[in-house]
Amino acid sequence: MRVKTIYLGLFRNKIGKKGEQFDVTEGASLNGFIKTFRSKYKDTLSSFPWVKTESLIDPTVIVMVNGAAKNLSKEGDDALMDGDVVTLMTIISGG
């Protein structure tokens, strides 16, 4: 199945694109998706401290699925569905 990602703030700046499609296994969880994303961009996002740790994500990062903010500690095991849109953005993005 395919999940669309949208990058905002520092994610867009560091990765260099507005978003992309990820192919994930049927029933993949949000946490599983974040692990796949982090593995793909570990060098590009090396300035983000959480990329080098076991923590799934930094508290300064907002993760949304289909426009709804998600708390990875409570909702990270929720299964994604084909066509879901995962938005990754930073709380602080300098001007």
MDTraj code that builds the backbone (N, CA, C; nanometers):
import mdtraj as md
import numpy as np

residues = "MET ARG VAL LYS THR ILE TYR LEU GLY LEU PHE ARG ASN LYS ILE GLY LYS LYS GLY GLU GLN PHE ASP VAL THR GLU GLY ALA SER LEU ASN GLY PHE ILE LYS THR PHE ARG SER LYS TYR LYS ASP THR LEU SER SER PHE PRO TRP VAL LYS THR GLU SER LEU ILE ASP PRO THR VAL ILE VAL MET VAL ASN GLY ALA ALA LYS ASN LEU SER LYS GLU GLY ASP ASP ALA LEU MET ASP GLY ASP VAL VAL THR LEU MET THR ILE ILE SER GLY GLY".split()
xyz = np.array([
    [0.0841, -0.1173, 0.0000],
    [0.0000, 0.0000, 0.0000],
    [0.0888, 0.1238, 0.0000],
    [0.0309, 0.2344, -0.0385],
    [0.1069, 0.3594, -0.0493],
    [0.0580, 0.4609, 0.0521],
    [0.1557, 0.5288, 0.1128],
    [0.1285, 0.6372, 0.2069],
    [0.1989, 0.7609, 0.1527],
    [0.1267, 0.8688, 0.1444],
    [0.1844, 0.9955, 0.0983],
    [0.2390, 1.0706, 0.2190],
    [0.3544, 1.1327, 0.2031],
    [0.4085, 1.2183, 0.3085],
    [0.4160, 1.3612, 0.2587],
    [0.3956, 1.4527, 0.3512],
    [0.4123, 1.5954, 0.3252],
    [0.5135, 1.6459, 0.4268],
    [0.6132, 1.7187, 0.3793],
    [0.7162, 1.7739, 0.4665],
    [0.6986, 1.9243, 0.4786],
    [0.6988, 1.9737, 0.6012],
    [0.6882, 2.1166, 0.6274],
    [0.8042, 2.1602, 0.7161],
    [0.8328, 2.2889, 0.7186],
    [0.9362, 2.3439, 0.8069],
    [1.0744, 2.2874, 0.7782],
    [1.1436, 2.2507, 0.8852],
    [1.2802, 2.2003, 0.8715],
    [1.2882, 2.0699, 0.7940],
    [1.1827, 1.9882, 0.7989],
    [1.1831, 1.8646, 0.7206],
    [1.1951, 1.8971, 0.5724],
    [1.1149, 1.9906, 0.5257],
    [1.1200, 2.0286, 0.3837],
    [1.2565, 2.0876, 0.3487],
    [1.3076, 2.1711, 0.4375],
    [1.4377, 2.2336, 0.4147],
    [1.5496, 2.1299, 0.4069],
    [1.5529, 2.0378, 0.4998],
    [1.6607, 1.9376, 0.5058],
    [1.6488, 1.8335, 0.3949],
    [1.5265, 1.7842, 0.3723],
    [1.5066, 1.6788, 0.2727],
    [1.5085, 1.7348, 0.1316],
    [1.4644, 1.8589, 0.1151],
    [1.4714, 1.9236, -0.0150],
    [1.3544, 1.8950, -0.1073],
    [1.2452, 1.8488, -0.0511],
    [1.1252, 1.8284, -0.1324],
    [1.0014, 1.8450, -0.0461],
    [0.8884, 1.8675, -0.1130],
    [0.7633, 1.8930, -0.0418],
    [0.7019, 1.7665, 0.0155],
    [0.7337, 1.6531, -0.0424],
    [0.6776, 1.5270, 0.0035],
    [0.7139, 1.4149, -0.0911],
    [0.6605, 1.2968, -0.0626],
    [0.6866, 1.1804, -0.1471],
    [0.5911, 1.0688, -0.1082],
    [0.5941, 0.9624, -0.1855],
    [0.5146, 0.8429, -0.1588],
    [0.6042, 0.7354, -0.0969],
    [0.5522, 0.6640, -0.0001],
    [0.6213, 0.5497, 0.0583],
    [0.5368, 0.4253, 0.0342],
    [0.6008, 0.3174, -0.0074],
    [0.5341, 0.1883, -0.0139],
    [0.5569, 0.1196, 0.1196],
    [0.4488, 0.0831, 0.1876],
    [0.4577, 0.0159, 0.3174],
    [0.3735, -0.1111, 0.3117],
    [0.4016, -0.2038, 0.4023],
    [0.3261, -0.3282, 0.4049],
    [0.1840, -0.3026, 0.4546],
    [0.0937, -0.3829, 0.4072],
    [-0.0467, -0.3732, 0.4493],
    [-0.0567, -0.3811, 0.6010],
    [-0.1286, -0.2876, 0.6613],
    [-0.1455, -0.2862, 0.8069],
    [-0.0292, -0.2274, 0.8841],
    [0.0656, -0.1644, 0.8153],
    [0.1805, -0.1033, 0.8840],
    [0.1314, 0.0018, 0.9827],
    [0.1968, 0.0082, 1.0985],
    [0.1591, 0.1075, 1.1994],
    [0.2267, 0.2413, 1.1712],
    [0.1762, 0.3447, 1.2348],
    [0.2388, 0.4761, 1.2239],
    [0.3812, 0.4702, 1.2774],
    [0.4021, 0.4035, 1.3906],
    [0.5379, 0.3898, 1.4449],
    [0.6294, 0.3167, 1.3468],
    [0.5773, 0.2135, 1.2817],
    [0.6559, 0.1416, 1.1808],
    [0.6940, 0.2321, 1.0657],
    [0.5996, 0.3149, 1.0223],
    [0.6282, 0.4107, 0.9163],
    [0.7373, 0.5080, 0.9593],
    [0.7276, 0.5599, 1.0827],
    [0.8282, 0.6550, 1.1324],
    [0.9660, 0.5895, 1.1346],
    [0.9744, 0.4637, 1.1747],
    [1.1030, 0.3925, 1.1748],
    [1.1589, 0.3808, 1.0328],
    [1.0727, 0.3496, 0.9366],
    [1.1160, 0.3410, 0.7965],
    [1.1640, 0.4768, 0.7469],
    [1.0866, 0.5809, 0.7755],
    [1.1235, 0.7166, 0.7366],
    [1.2574, 0.7551, 0.7983],
    [1.2727, 0.7318, 0.9279],
    [1.3956, 0.7695, 0.9988],
    [1.5160, 0.6952, 0.9404],
    [1.4990, 0.5685, 0.9089],
    [1.6083, 0.4906, 0.8505],
    [1.6496, 0.5474, 0.7144],
    [1.5525, 0.5856, 0.6333],
    [1.5817, 0.6397, 0.5002],
    [1.6571, 0.7718, 0.5086],
    [1.6217, 0.8569, 0.6058],
    [1.6776, 0.9912, 0.6124],
    [1.7710, 1.0148, 0.7311],
    [1.8284, 0.9077, 0.7871],
    [1.9125, 0.9246, 0.9067],
    [2.0330, 1.0153, 0.8816],
    [2.0918, 1.0109, 0.7655],
    [2.2064, 1.0990, 0.7371],
    [2.1594, 1.2417, 0.7079],
    [2.0536, 1.2548, 0.6304],
    [2.0011, 1.3860, 0.5943],
    [1.9520, 1.4619, 0.7168],
    [1.8936, 1.3901, 0.8117],
    [1.8354, 1.4530, 0.9311],
    [1.9228, 1.4345, 1.0544],
    [2.0512, 1.4165, 1.0344],
    [2.1414, 1.3879, 1.1467],
    [2.1461, 1.4996, 1.2506],
    [2.1061, 1.6215, 1.2149],
    [2.1049, 1.7310, 1.3121],
    [1.9849, 1.7223, 1.4061],
    [1.8877, 1.6370, 1.3747],
    [1.7743, 1.6145, 1.4647],
    [1.8177, 1.5095, 1.5672],
    [1.8252, 1.5426, 1.6961],
    [1.8767, 1.4485, 1.7966],
    [1.8052, 1.3142, 1.7999],
    [1.6756, 1.3092, 1.7770],
    [1.6021, 1.1837, 1.7883],
    [1.6384, 1.0834, 1.6808],
    [1.6989, 1.1278, 1.5721],
    [1.7339, 1.0361, 1.4638],
    [1.8409, 0.9362, 1.5096],
    [1.9248, 0.9768, 1.6047],
    [2.0355, 0.8923, 1.6500],
    [2.0011, 0.8106, 1.7743],
    [1.8784, 0.8197, 1.8232],
    [1.8412, 0.7500, 1.9459],
    [1.7325, 0.6469, 1.9186],
    [1.6924, 0.5769, 2.0224],
    [1.5830, 0.4814, 2.0112],
    [1.4468, 0.5510, 2.0119],
    [1.4447, 0.6779, 2.0544],
    [1.3198, 0.7532, 2.0575],
    [1.2661, 0.7645, 1.9160],
    [1.1353, 0.7441, 1.9009],
    [1.0787, 0.7509, 1.7664],
    [1.0804, 0.8910, 1.7093],
    [1.0582, 0.9881, 1.7931],
    [1.0503, 1.1237, 1.7400],
    [1.0725, 1.2246, 1.8520],
    [1.1163, 1.3410, 1.8169],
    [1.1440, 1.4491, 1.9104],
    [1.0134, 1.5197, 1.9470],
    [1.0020, 1.5695, 2.0712],
    [0.8784, 1.6400, 2.1085],
    [0.8563, 1.7704, 2.0327],
    [0.9581, 1.8192, 1.9618],
    [0.9401, 1.9415, 1.8827],
    [0.8877, 1.9113, 1.7425],
    [0.8562, 1.7850, 1.7163],
    [0.8058, 1.7435, 1.5854],
    [0.6573, 1.7093, 1.5977],
    [0.5808, 1.7548, 1.5011],
    [0.4382, 1.7223, 1.4959],
    [0.4166, 1.6224, 1.3827],
    [0.3468, 1.5142, 1.4152],
    [0.3109, 1.4131, 1.3168],
    [0.1590, 1.4152, 1.3026],
    [0.1140, 1.4270, 1.1794],
    [-0.0301, 1.4268, 1.1533],
    [-0.0626, 1.3178, 1.0518],
    [-0.1775, 1.2556, 1.0693],
    [-0.2282, 1.1594, 0.9713],
    [-0.3638, 1.2101, 0.9241],
    [-0.3714, 1.2352, 0.7958],
    [-0.4945, 1.2876, 0.7351],
    [-0.5434, 1.4132, 0.8066],
    [-0.4489, 1.4986, 0.8470],
    [-0.4822, 1.6268, 0.9076],
    [-0.5046, 1.6254, 1.0572],
    [-0.4970, 1.5090, 1.1212],
    [-0.5165, 1.4992, 1.2660],
    [-0.3828, 1.4717, 1.3349],
    [-0.3484, 1.5550, 1.4325],
    [-0.2235, 1.5370, 1.5069],
    [-0.2265, 1.4051, 1.5817],
    [-0.1124, 1.3362, 1.5859],
    [-0.1017, 1.2059, 1.6507],
    [0.0018, 1.2097, 1.7615],
    [-0.0287, 1.1450, 1.8707],
    [0.0637, 1.1253, 1.9812],
    [0.1209, 0.9855, 1.9626],
    [0.2490, 0.9753, 1.9268],
    [0.3070, 0.8456, 1.8937],
    [0.3076, 0.7491, 2.0111],
    [0.3126, 0.8014, 2.1338],
    [0.3123, 0.7108, 2.2478],
    [0.1743, 0.6493, 2.2702],
    [0.0690, 0.7155, 2.2239],
    [-0.0667, 0.6640, 2.2432],
    [-0.1283, 0.6093, 2.1153],
    [-0.0962, 0.6712, 2.0018],
    [-0.1610, 0.6353, 1.8764],
    [-0.0650, 0.5810, 1.7714],
    [0.0587, 0.5586, 1.8108],
    [0.1597, 0.5161, 1.7154],
    [0.1419, 0.3760, 1.6629],
    [0.0674, 0.2930, 1.7372],
    [0.0434, 0.1565, 1.6911],
    [-0.0777, 0.1472, 1.6001],
    [-0.1461, 0.2604, 1.5783],
    [-0.2604, 0.2621, 1.4868],
    [-0.2138, 0.2245, 1.3464],
    [-0.2909, 0.1394, 1.2810],
    [-0.2555, 0.0963, 1.1457],
    [-0.2849, 0.2074, 1.0451],
    [-0.1931, 0.2234, 0.9524],
    [-0.2146, 0.3154, 0.8417],
    [-0.2959, 0.2438, 0.7346],
    [-0.3615, 0.3217, 0.6521],
    [-0.4404, 0.2651, 0.5429],
    [-0.3885, 0.3183, 0.4102],
    [-0.4141, 0.2440, 0.3052],
    [-0.3723, 0.2856, 0.1717],
    [-0.4271, 0.4245, 0.1425],
    [-0.3392, 0.5150, 0.0993],
    [-0.3786, 0.6509, 0.0645],
    [-0.3715, 0.7502, 0.1792],
    [-0.3380, 0.7033, 0.3002],
    [-0.3233, 0.7968, 0.4120],
    [-0.2152, 0.8996, 0.3815],
    [-0.2303, 1.0181, 0.4401],
    [-0.1328, 1.1254, 0.4238],
    [-0.0707, 1.1536, 0.5601],
    [0.0608, 1.1342, 0.5692],
    [0.1351, 1.1615, 0.6920],
    [0.2127, 1.2907, 0.6720],
    [0.1858, 1.3890, 0.7571],
    [0.2547, 1.5175, 0.7504],
    [0.3536, 1.5249, 0.8657],
    [0.4759, 1.5625, 0.8346],
    [0.5813, 1.5802, 0.9347],
    [0.6245, 1.7264, 0.9333],
    [0.6204, 1.7873, 1.0509],
    [0.6622, 1.9275, 1.0585],
    [0.7240, 1.9558, 1.1939],
    [0.8011, 2.0599, 1.1976],
    [0.8634, 2.1033, 1.3219],
    [0.7805, 2.2144, 1.3844],
    [0.7808, 2.2179, 1.5165],
    [0.7094, 2.3243, 1.5880],
    [0.7763, 2.4573, 1.5607],
    [0.9082, 2.4571, 1.5676],
    [0.9851, 2.5809, 1.5499],
    [1.0563, 2.5735, 1.4159],
    [1.0352, 2.6744, 1.3357],
    [1.1017, 2.6820, 1.2068],
    [1.1359, 2.8285, 1.1835],
    [1.2604, 2.8628, 1.2040],
    [1.3053, 3.0021, 1.2012],
    [1.2595, 3.0818, 1.0819],
    [1.2571, 3.2120, 1.0976],
    [1.2057, 3.2994, 0.9933],
    [1.3124, 3.3698, 0.9253],
])
top = md.Topology()
chain = top.add_chain()
for i, resn in enumerate(residues, 1):
    res = top.add_residue(resn, chain, resSeq=i)
    for name in ("N", "CA", "C"):
        top.add_atom(name, md.element.get_by_symbol(name[0]), res)
traj = md.Trajectory(xyz[None], top)
